């Protein structure tokens, strides 16, 4: 999240739901809680994967078995602001901050239940490659069109 507002002591501030273009509700599971009584940090990355790939599949831009290109994660980051605990509902917000020829920077906000500010947010960069030779490949037109619907000006 580039050039975002700063919270107390210069720490990046949580974001609001209005900053995202698409949402997916994801139920937490009992097994998501760790020994400290909240959803473990690694589970947040599964939320990122779920909202990104769920959007691409539901928009018709990705067929996980047949598409000519596949996305490889090359960078990811998450900032945590407050805990989520089972049985909370997660609302994963999605936007696209950068859309290149063969790469996409997705930004994801994780919201707890009906709260207006994010419990966590971060980013996820996919480089799209040819399914067969794993070389960078241009985004197919239907994928580019679906991603453009989520594109926002950041900063």
Contact map, one row per residue, 1 for C-alpha under 8 A:
11110000000000000000000000000000000000000000000000000000000000000000000000000000000000000000000000000000001000000000000001100000000000000000000000000000010
11110000000000000000000000000000000000000000000000000000000000000000000000000000000000000000000000000000000000000000000000000000000000000000000000000000011
11111000000000000000000000000000000000000000000000000000000000000000000000000000000000000000000000000000000000000000000000000000000000000000000000000000011
11111100000110000000000000000000000000000000000000000000000000000000000000000000000000000000000000000000000000000000000000000000000000000000000000000000001
00111110000110000000000000000000000000000000000000000000000000000000000000000000000000000000000000000000000000000000000000000000000000000000000000000000000
00011111011110000000000000000000000000000000000000000000000000000000000000000000000000000000000000000000000000000000000000000000000000000000000000000000000
00001111111111000000000000000000000000000000000000000000000000000000000000000000000000000000000000000000000000000000000000000000000000000000000000000000000
00000111111010000000000000000000000000000000000000000000000000000000000000000000000000000000000000000000000000000000000000000000000000000000000000000000000
00000011111000000000000000000000000000000000000000000000000000000000000000000000000000000000000000000000000000000000000000000000000000000000000000000000000
00000111111100000000000000000000000000000000000000000000000000000000000000000000000000000000000000000000000000000000000000000000000000000000000000000000000
00000111111110000000000000000000000000000000000000000000000000000000000000000000000000000000000000000000000000000000000000000000000000000000000000000000000
00011110011111000000000000000000000000000000000000000000000000000000000000000000000000000000000000000000000000000000000000000000000000000000000000000000000
00011111001111100000000000000000000000000000000000000000000000000000000000000000000000000000000000000000000000000000000000000000000000000000000000000000000
00000010000111110000000000000000000000000000000000000000000000000000000000000000100000000000000000000000000000000000111110000000000000000000000000000000000
00000000000011111010000000000000000000000000000000000000000000000000000000000000000000000000000000000000000010000000110010000000000000000000000000000000000
00000000000001111111000000000000000000000000000000000000000000000000000000000000000000000000000000000000000000000001110000000000000000000000000000000000000
00000000000000111111000000000000000000000000000000000000000000000000000000000000000000000000100000000000000010100001110000000000000000000000000000000000000
00000000000000011111100000000000000000000000000000000000000000000000000000000000000000000000000000000000000000000000000000000000000000000000000000000000000
00000000000000111111100000000000000000000000000000000000000000000000000000000000000000000000000000000000000000000000000000000000000000000000000000000000000
00000000000000011111111000000000000000000000000000000000000000000000000000000000000000000000111000000000000110000000000000000000000000000000000000000000000
00000000000000000111111000000000000000000000000000000000000000000000000000000000000000000000111000000000000000000000000000000000000000000000000000001100000
00000000000000000001111100000000000000000000000000000000000000000000000000000000000000000000111000000000000000000000000000000000000000000000000000000100000
00000000000000000001111110000000000000000000000000100000000000000000000000000000000000000011110000000000000000000000000000000000000000000000000000000000000
00000000000000000000011111000000000000000000000000100000000000000000000000000000000000000011100000000000000000000000000000000000000000000000000000000000000
00000000000000000000001111100000000000000000000000000000000000000000000000000000000000001111000000000000000000000000000000000000000000000000000000000000000
00000000000000000000000111110000000000000000001000000000000000000000000000000000000000001111000000000000000000000000000000000000000000000000000000000000000
00000000000000000000000011111000000000000000000000000000000000000000000000000000000000111100000000000000000000000000000000000000000000000000000000000000000
00000000000000000000000001111101000000000000000000000000000000000000000000000000000011111100000000000000000000000000000000000000000000000000000000000000000
00000000000000000000000000111111100000000000000000000000000000000000000000000000000001100000000000000000000000000000000000000000000000000000000000000000000
00000000000000000000000000011111100000000000000000000000000000000000000000000000000001100000000000000000000000000000000000000000000000000000000000000000000
00000000000000000000000000001111110000000000000000000000000000000000000000000000000000000000000000000000000000000000000000000000000000000000000000000000000
00000000000000000000000000011111110001110010000000000000000000000000000000000000000001000000000000000000000000000000000000000000000000000000000000000000000
00000000000000000000000000001111111111110000000000000000000000000000000000000000000011000000000000000000000000000000000000000000000000000000000000000000000
00000000000000000000000000000011111111110000000000000000000000000000000000000000000000000000000000000000000000000000000000000000000000000000000000000000000
00000000000000000000000000000000111111000000000000000000000000000000000000000000000000000000000000000000000000000000000000000000000000000000000000000000000
00000000000000000000000000000000111111000000000000000000000000000000000000000000000000000000000000000000000000000000000000000000000000000000000000000000000
00000000000000000000000000000000111111100000000000000000000000000000000000000000000010000000000000000000000000000000000000000000000000000000000000000000000
00000000000000000000000000000001111111110000000000000000000000000000000000000000001111000000000000000000000000000000000000000000000000000000000000000000000
00000000000000000000000000000001110011111010000000000000000000000000000000000000001111000000000000000000000000000000000000000000000000000000000000000000000
00000000000000000000000000000001110001111111000000000000000000000000000000000000000000000000000000000000000000000000000000000000000000000000000000000000000
00000000000000000000000000000000000000111111100000000000000000000000000000000000000000000000000000000000000000000000000000000000000000000000000000000000000
00000000000000000000000000000000000000011111110000000000000000000000000000000000000000000000000000000000000000000000000000000000000000000000000000000000000
00000000000000000000000000000001000000111111111000000000000000000000000000000000000000000000000000000000000000000000000000000000000000000000000000000000000
00000000000000000000000000000000000000011111111100000000000000000000000000000100000000000000000000000000000001000000000000000000000000000000000000000000000
00000000000000000000000000000000000000001111111110000000000000000000000000000100000000000000000000000000000000000000000000000000000000000000000000000000000
00000000000000000000000000000000000000000111111111000000000000000000000000000000000000000000000000000000000000000000000000000000000000000000000000000000000
00000000000000000000000001000000000000000011111111100000000000000000000000000000000000000001000000000000000000000000000000000000000000000000000000000000000
00000000000000000000000000000000000000000001111111110000000000000000000000000000000000000001000000000000000100000000000000010000000000000000000000000000000
00000000000000000000000000000000000000000000111111111100000000000000000000000000000000000000000000000000000000000000000000000000000000000000000000000000000
00000000000000000000000000000000000000000000011111111100000000000000000000000000000000000000000000000000000000000000000000000000000000000000000000000000000
00000000000000000000001100000000000000000000001111111110000000000000000000000000000000000001110000000000000000000000000000000000000000000000000000000000000
00000000000000000000000000000000000000000000000111111111000000000000000000000000000000000000010000000000010000000000000000000000000000000000000000000000000
00000000000000000000000000000000000000000000000011111111100001000000000000000000000000000000000000000000000000000000000000000000000000000000000000000000000
00000000000000000000000000000000000000000000000011111111110000000000000000000000000000000000000000000000000000000000000000000000000000000000000000000000000
00000000000000000000000000000000000000000000000000111111111000000000000000000000000000000000000000000000000000000000000000000000000000000000000000000000000
00000000000000000000000000000000000000000000000000011111111111000000000000000000000000000000000000000000000000000000000000000000000000000000001001000000000
00000000000000000000000000000000000000000000000000001111111111110000000000000000000000000000000000000000000000000000000000000000000000000000000000000000000
00000000000000000000000000000000000000000000000000000111111110000000000000000000000000000000000000000000000000000000000000000000000000000000000000000000000
00000000000000000000000000000000000000000000000000000011111111000000000000000000000000000000000000000000000000000000000000000000000000000000000001000000000
00000000000000000000000000000000000000000000000000000001111111100000000000000000000000000000000000000000000000000000000000000000000000000000011000000000000
00000000000000000000000000000000000000000000000000000001111111100000000000000000000000000000000000000000000000000000000000000000000000000000011001000000000
00000000000000000000000000000000000000000000000000001001101111110010000000000000000000000000000000000000000000000000000000000000000000000000001000000000000
00000000000000000000000000000000000000000000000000000000100111111110000000000000000000000000000000000000000000000000000000000000000000000000000000000000000
00000000000000000000000000000000000000000000000000000000100001111110010000000000000000000000000000000000000000000000000000000000000000000000000000000000000
00000000000000000000000000000000000000000000000000000000000000111110000000000000000000000000000000000000000000000000000000000000000000000000000000000000000
00000000000000000000000000000000000000000000000000000000000000111111000000000000000000000000000000000000000000000000000000000000000000000000000000000000000
00000000000000000000000000000000000000000000000000000000000001111111110000000000000000000000000000000000000000000000000000000000001000000000000000000000000
00000000000000000000000000000000000000000000000000000000000000000111110000000000000000000000000000000000000000000000000000000000011100000000000000000000000
00000000000000000000000000000000000000000000000000000000000000000011111000000000000000000000000000000000000000000000000000000001111000001011000000000000000
00000000000000000000000000000000000000000000000000000000000000010011111100000000000000000000000000000000000000000000000000000001111000000000000000000000000
00000000000000000000000000000000000000000000000000000000000000000000111110000000000000000000000000000000000000000000000000000111100000000000000000000000000
00000000000000000000000000000000000000000000000000000000000000000000011111000000000000000000000000000000000000000000000000000111100000000000000000000000000
00000000000000000000000000000000000000000000000000000000000000000000001111110000000000000000000000000000000000000000000000011110000000000000000000000000000
00000000000000000000000000000000000000000000000000000000000000000000000111110000000000000000000000000000000000000000000000011110000000000000000000000000000
00000000000000000000000000000000000000000000000000000000000000000000000011111000000000000000000000000000000000000000000000111100000000000000000000000000000
00000000000000000000000000000000000000000000000000000000000000000000000011111100000000000000000000000000000000000000000001111000000000000000000000000000000
00000000000000000000000000000000000000000000000000000000000000000000000000111110000000000000000000000000000000000000000001110000000000000000000000000000000
00000000000000000000000000000000000000000001100000000000000000000000000000011111000000000000000000000000000000000000000111100000000000000000000000000000000
00000000000000000000000000000000000000000000000000000000000000000000000000001111100000000000000000000000000000000000000111000000000000000000000000000000000
00000000000000000000000000000000000000000000000000000000000000000000000000000111111000000000000000000000000000000000001110000000000000000000000000000000000
00000000000001000000000000000000000000000000000000000000000000000000000000000011111000000000000000000000000000000000011100000000000000000000000000000000000
00000000000000000000000000000000000000000000000000000000000000000000000000000001111100000000000000000000000000000000001100000000000000000000000000000000000
00000000000000000000000000000000000001100000000000000000000000000000000000000001111110000000000000000000000000000000001000000000000000000000000000000000000
00000000000000000000000000000000000001100000000000000000000000000000000000000000011111010000000000000000000000010000001000000000000000000000000000000000000
00000000000000000000000000010000100011100000000000000000000000000000000000000000001111110000000000000000000000000000000000000000000000000000000000000000000
00000000000000000000000000011101100001100000000000000000000000000000000000000000000111111000000000000000000000000000000000000000000000000000000000000000000
00000000000000000000000000111100000000000000000000000000000000000000000000000000000011111000000000000000000000000000000000000000000000000000000000000000000
00000000000000000000000000110000000000000000000000000000000000000000000000000000000111111100000000000000000000011000000000000000000000000000000000000000000
00000000000000000000000011110000000000000000000000000000000000000000000000000000000001111110000000000000000000011000000000000000000000000000000000000000000
00000000000000000000000011110000000000000000000000000000000000000000000000000000000000011111000000000000000001111000000000000000000000000000000000000000000
00000000000000000000001111000000000000000000000000000000000000000000000000000000000000001111100000000000000001111000000000000000000000000000000000000000000
00000000000000000000001111000000000000000000001100100000000000000000000000000000000000000111110000000000000111100000000000000000000000000000000000000000000
00000000000000001001111100000000000000000000000000100000000000000000000000000000000000000011111000000000000111100000000000000000000000000000000000000000000
00000000000000000001111000000000000000000000000000110000000000000000000000000000000000000001111100000000011110000000000000000000000000000000000000000100000
00000000000000000001110000000000000000000000000000000000000000000000000000000000000000000000111110000000011100000000000000000000000000000000000000000111000
00000000000000000000000000000000000000000000000000000000000000000000000000000000000000000000011111100001111000000000000000000000000000000000000000110111000
00000000000000000000000000000000000000000000000000000000000000000000000000000000000000000000001111100001111000000000000000000000000000000000000000000011110
00000000000000000000000000000000000000000000000000000000000000000000000000000000000000000000000111110001110000000000000000000000000000000000000000000010000
00000000000000000000000000000000000000000000000000000000000000000000000000000000000000000000000111111011100000000000000000000000000000000000000000110010000
00000000000000000000000000000000000000000000000000000000000000000000000000000000000000000000000001111111000000000000000000000000000000000000000000000000000
00000000000000000000000000000000000000000000000000000000000000000000000000000000000000000000000000111110000000000000000000000000000000001110000000000000000
00000000000000000000000000000000000000000000000000000000000000000000000000000000000000000000000000011111000000000000000000000011100000011110000000000000000
00000000000000000000000000000000000000000000000000000000000000000000000000000000000000000000000000111111100000000000000000001111000000000010000000000000000
00000000000000000000000000000000000000000000000000000000000000000000000000000000000000000000000111110111110000000000000000001110000000000000000000000000000
00000000000000000000000000000000000000000000000000000000000000000000000000000000000000000000000111100011111000000000000000111100000000000000000000000000000
00000000000000000000000000000000000000000000000000010000000000000000000000000000000000000000011111000001111100000000000000111100000000000000000000000000000
10000000000000000000000000000000000000000000000000000000000000000000000000000000000000000000011110000000111110000000000011110000000000000000000000000000000
00000000000000000001000000000000000000000000000100000000000000000000000000000000000000000001111000000000011111000000000011110000000000000000000000000000000
00000000000000101001000000000000000000000000000000000000000000000000000000000000000000000001110000000000001111100000011111000000000000000000000000000000000
00000000000000000000000000000000000000000001000000000000000000000000000000000000000000000111100000000000000111110000011110000000000000000000000000000000000
00000000000000001000000000000000000000000000000000000000000000000000000000000000000000000111100000000000000011111111111100000000000000000000000000000000000
00000000000000000000000000000000000000000000000000000000000000000000000000000000000100011110000000000000000001111110011000000000000000000000000000000000000
00000000000000000000000000000000000000000000000000000000000000000000000000000000000000011110000000000000000000111110000000000000000000000000000000000000000
00000000000000000000000000000000000000000000000000000000000000000000000000000000000000000000000000000000000000111111000000000000000000000000000000000000000
00000000000000000000000000000000000000000000000000000000000000000000000000000000000000000000000000000000000000111111110000000000000000000000000000000000000
00000000000000011000000000000000000000000000000000000000000000000000000000000000000000000000000000000000000000100111110000000000000000000000000000000000000
00000000000001111000000000000000000000000000000000000000000000000000000000000000000000000000000000000000000000100011111000000000000000000000000000000000000
00000000000001111000000000000000000000000000000000000000000000000000000000000000100000000000000000000000000011110011111110000000000000000000000000000000000
00000000000001000000000000000000000000000000000000000000000000000000000000000001111100000000000000000000000011110000111110000000000000000000000000000000000
00000000000001000000000000000000000000000000000000000000000000000000000000000111110000000000000000000000000011100000011111000000000000000000000000000000000
00000000000001100000000000000000000000000000000000000000000000000000000000000111000000000000000000000000001111000000011111100000000000000000000000000000000
10000000000000000000000000000000000000000000000000000000000000000000000000011110000000000000000000000000001110000000000111110000000000000000000000000000000
10000000000000000000000000000000000000000000000000000000000000000000000000111100000000000000000000000000111100000000000011111000000000000000000000000000000
00000000000000000000000000000000000000000000000100000000000000000000000011111000000000000000000000000000111100000000000001111100000000000000000000000000000
00000000000000000000000000000000000000000000000000000000000000000000000011110000000000000000000000000011110000000000000000111110000000000000000000000000000
00000000000000000000000000000000000000000000000000000000000000000000001111100000000000000000000000000011110000000000000000011111000000000000000000000000000
00000000000000000000000000000000000000000000000000000000000000000000001111000000000000000000000000000111000000000000000000001111100000010000000000000000000
00000000000000000000000000000000000000000000000000000000000000000000111100000000000000000000000000000110000000000000000000000111110000011110000000000000000
00000000000000000000000000000000000000000000000000000000000000000000111100000000000000000000000000000100000000000000000000000011111011111100000000000000000
00000000000000000000000000000000000000000000000000000000000000000001110000000000000000000000000000000000000000000000000000000001111111111000000000000000000
00000000000000000000000000000000000000000000000000000000000000000011110000000000000000000000000000000000000000000000000000000000111111000000000000000000000
00000000000000000000000000000000000000000000000000000000000000000001000000000000000000000000000000000000000000000000000000000000011111000000000000000000000
00000000000000000000000000000000000000000000000000000000000000000000000000000000000000000000000000000000000000000000000000000000111111100000000000000000000
00000000000000000000000000000000000000000000000000000000000000000000000000000000000000000000000000000000000000000000000000000000111111110000000000000000000
00000000000000000000000000000000000000000000000000000000000000000000000000000000000000000000000000000000000000000000000000000000110011111000000000000000000
00000000000000000000000000000000000000000000000000000000000000000000000000000000000000000000000000000100000000000000000000000011110001111100000000000000000
00000000000000000000000000000000000000000000000000000000000000000000100000000000000000000000000000001100000000000000000000000001110000111110000000000000000
00000000000000000000000000000000000000000000000000000000000000000000000000000000000000000000000000001100000000000000000000000001100000011111000000000000000
00000000000000000000000000000000000000000000000000000000000000000000100000000000000000000000000000001110000000000000000000000001000000001111101100000000000
00000000000000000000000000000000000000000000000000000000000000000000100000000000000000000000000000000000000000000000000000000000000000000111111100000000000
00000000000000000000000000000000000000000000000000000000000000000000000000000000000000000000000000000000000000000000000000000000000000000011111110000000000
00000000000000000000000000000000000000000000000000000000000110000000000000000000000000000000000000000000000000000000000000000000000000000001111111000000000
00000000000000000000000000000000000000000000000000000001000111000000000000000000000000000000000000000000000000000000000000000000000000000011111111100000000
00000000000000000000000000000000000000000000000000000000000000000000000000000000000000000000000000000000000000000000000000000000000000000011111111110000000
00000000000000000000000000000000000000000000000000000000000000000000000000000000000000000000000000000000000000000000000000000000000000000000111111111000000
00000000000000000000000000000000000000000000000000000001001010000000000000000000000000000000000000000000000000000000000000000000000000000000011111111100000
00000000000000000000000000000000000000000000000000000000000000000000000000000000000000000000000100100000000000000000000000000000000000000000001111111110000
00000000000000000000000000000000000000000000000000000000000000000000000000000000000000000000000100100000000000000000000000000000000000000000000111111110000
00000000000000000000100000000000000000000000000000000000000000000000000000000000000000000000000000000000000000000000000000000000000000000000000011111110000
00000000000000000000110000000000000000000000000000000000000000000000000000000000000000000000011100000000000000000000000000000000000000000000000001111111000
00000000000000000000000000000000000000000000000000000000000000000000000000000000000000000000001111100000000000000000000000000000000000000000000000111111100
00000000000000000000000000000000000000000000000000000000000000000000000000000000000000000000001110000000000000000000000000000000000000000000000000000111110
00000000000000000000000000000000000000000000000000000000000000000000000000000000000000000000000010000000000000000000000000000000000000000000000000000011111
11100000000000000000000000000000000000000000000000000000000000000000000000000000000000000000000010000000000000000000000000000000000000000000000000000001111
01110000000000000000000000000000000000000000000000000000000000000000000000000000000000000000000000000000000000000000000000000000000000000000000000000000111
